[in-house]
């Protein structure tokens, strides 16, 4: 009897956008997860994948966390009755203890908050951002050298097997 072909339900990927530049430019010390306060048209654009977080950053103002500089492009089918600002400042939803801890780290120790990725979790949009310190040029070169060595080492191990 012939095997039946399995039906694959092509579930959408939970990852919406990734900031690859962040791990190149920063040492990521810790990562945090936050919800985002969005409008309806923004959620539709996120489902279509029309978002860019490469030039975005997280800032803490008045004991609240904000995502600044993220570009969510409105769909062409969006309502014409309202003005859609693609780069508006969006509020991040965090616990008070997390915000207080982040404020202390950013103010005293010279850290910055960098968005790493946007993704879906139980039907809601989440932002993963990192507590980061900037890399110098020689740090970037060393990281690239280590990554190349690890890649070459894996190739050599694969060839000896």
C-alpha positions as CSV (number, residue, x, y, z in Angstrom):
1,X,0.0,0.0,0.0
2,X,1.4,3.4,-1.0
3,X,2.1,5.9,1.7
4,X,-0.1,9.0,1.8
5,X,1.6,12.3,1.5
6,X,1.4,14.2,4.7
7,X,-0.4,17.5,4.5
8,X,1.7,20.3,5.8
9,X,0.0,23.2,7.4
10,X,2.2,26.1,6.5
11,X,2.0,28.0,9.8
12,X,3.4,31.5,9.6
13,X,6.8,32.0,11.1
14,X,6.6,33.5,14.6
15,X,9.5,35.8,13.8
16,X,8.5,39.1,12.2
17,X,11.8,41.0,12.0
18,X,15.3,40.6,13.1
19,X,18.0,43.2,13.8
20,X,21.1,41.5,12.6
21,X,23.1,44.7,12.8
22,X,22.7,44.8,16.6
23,X,24.8,41.8,17.4
24,X,27.5,43.1,15.1
25,X,27.6,46.5,16.7
26,X,27.0,45.6,20.3
27,X,27.9,43.1,23.1
28,X,24.5,41.9,24.3
29,X,24.7,41.4,28.1
30,X,21.0,40.5,28.8
31,X,17.8,40.1,26.8
32,X,14.3,41.2,27.8
33,X,10.9,40.6,26.3
34,X,8.2,43.3,26.2
35,X,4.8,43.7,24.7
36,X,4.1,46.7,22.4
37,X,1.1,49.0,22.3
38,X,0.0,49.0,18.7
39,X,-2.8,50.4,16.6
40,X,-4.9,48.1,14.3
41,X,-3.2,49.1,11.0
42,X,0.2,48.4,12.5
43,X,-0.8,44.8,13.4
44,X,-2.0,44.3,9.8
45,X,1.3,45.7,8.5
46,X,3.3,43.4,10.8
47,X,1.3,40.4,9.6
48,X,2.4,41.4,6.0
49,X,6.0,41.8,7.2
50,X,6.3,45.5,6.5
51,X,8.6,46.4,9.4
52,X,12.2,47.6,9.9
53,X,13.8,47.7,13.4
54,X,17.4,48.1,12.2
55,X,17.6,51.9,13.1
56,X,15.3,51.6,16.2
57,X,16.3,51.9,19.8
58,X,14.6,51.7,23.2
59,X,14.6,54.7,25.6
60,X,13.2,55.1,29.1
61,X,11.4,58.4,29.6
62,X,9.2,59.3,32.7
63,X,9.5,55.7,34.1
64,X,8.1,54.2,30.9
65,X,9.9,52.3,28.1
66,X,9.5,53.5,24.5
67,X,10.4,52.0,21.1
68,X,11.8,54.9,19.0
69,X,12.6,54.8,15.3
70,X,10.9,51.5,14.3
71,X,9.5,51.8,10.8
72,X,6.1,50.1,10.2
73,X,5.0,50.9,6.7
74,X,1.2,51.2,6.3
75,X,-0.5,48.9,3.8
76,X,-1.9,50.5,0.7
77,X,-5.3,49.2,1.7
78,X,-5.2,51.1,5.0
79,X,-7.9,53.6,5.9
80,X,-7.6,57.0,4.4
81,X,-9.6,58.6,7.2
82,X,-6.7,58.7,9.6
83,X,-3.1,59.8,9.4
84,X,-0.7,56.9,9.7
85,X,2.7,57.8,11.1
86,X,5.1,54.9,10.2
87,X,7.8,56.0,12.7
88,X,5.7,57.0,15.7
89,X,7.0,56.3,19.2
90,X,5.5,53.1,20.5
91,X,5.1,52.2,24.2
92,X,6.6,49.0,25.5
93,X,4.8,47.0,28.2
94,X,7.2,46.0,31.0
95,X,6.9,45.4,34.7
96,X,7.9,48.3,37.0
97,X,10.8,46.2,38.5
98,X,12.2,45.6,35.0
99,X,12.0,49.3,34.1
100,X,13.6,50.4,37.4
101,X,16.5,47.9,36.9
102,X,17.0,49.0,33.3
103,X,17.0,52.6,34.3
104,X,19.8,52.0,36.8
105,X,21.9,50.0,34.3
106,X,21.5,52.6,31.4
107,X,22.1,55.7,33.6
108,X,25.0,54.5,35.7
109,X,26.9,51.9,33.7
110,X,26.8,53.2,30.1
111,X,24.6,50.5,28.6
112,X,22.1,51.1,25.8
113,X,18.9,49.2,24.9
114,X,18.8,47.8,21.4
115,X,15.9,45.9,19.8
116,X,16.9,42.5,18.6
117,X,13.7,41.0,17.1
118,X,10.0,41.2,16.8
119,X,7.9,38.1,17.0
120,X,4.5,36.6,17.7
121,X,3.7,34.9,21.0
122,X,0.2,33.6,21.6
123,X,-1.2,36.0,19.1
124,X,0.5,39.0,20.5
125,X,3.5,41.0,19.2
126,X,6.5,40.9,21.4
127,X,9.8,42.7,21.2
128,X,13.0,41.2,22.3
129,X,15.6,43.8,23.2
130,X,19.0,43.6,24.7
131,X,21.0,45.5,27.3
132,X,24.1,46.2,25.3
133,X,27.5,47.9,25.3
134,X,29.0,49.2,22.1
135,X,31.8,47.4,20.3
136,X,34.9,49.1,19.1
137,X,36.3,48.4,15.7
138,X,38.9,46.0,17.0
139,X,36.2,44.1,18.9
140,X,34.2,43.7,15.7
141,X,37.3,42.3,14.0
142,X,38.0,39.9,16.8
143,X,34.4,38.7,16.8
144,X,34.6,38.1,13.0
145,X,37.9,36.3,13.3
146,X,36.5,34.0,16.0
147,X,33.4,33.3,14.0
148,X,35.5,32.4,10.9
149,X,37.7,30.1,13.0
150,X,34.7,28.3,14.4
151,X,33.3,27.8,10.9
152,X,36.7,26.5,9.7
153,X,37.0,24.2,12.7
154,X,33.6,22.7,12.0
155,X,34.6,22.0,8.4
156,X,37.8,20.3,9.4
157,X,36.0,18.1,11.9
158,X,33.4,17.2,9.3
159,X,36.2,16.2,6.8
160,X,37.9,13.9,9.4
161,X,34.8,12.0,10.1
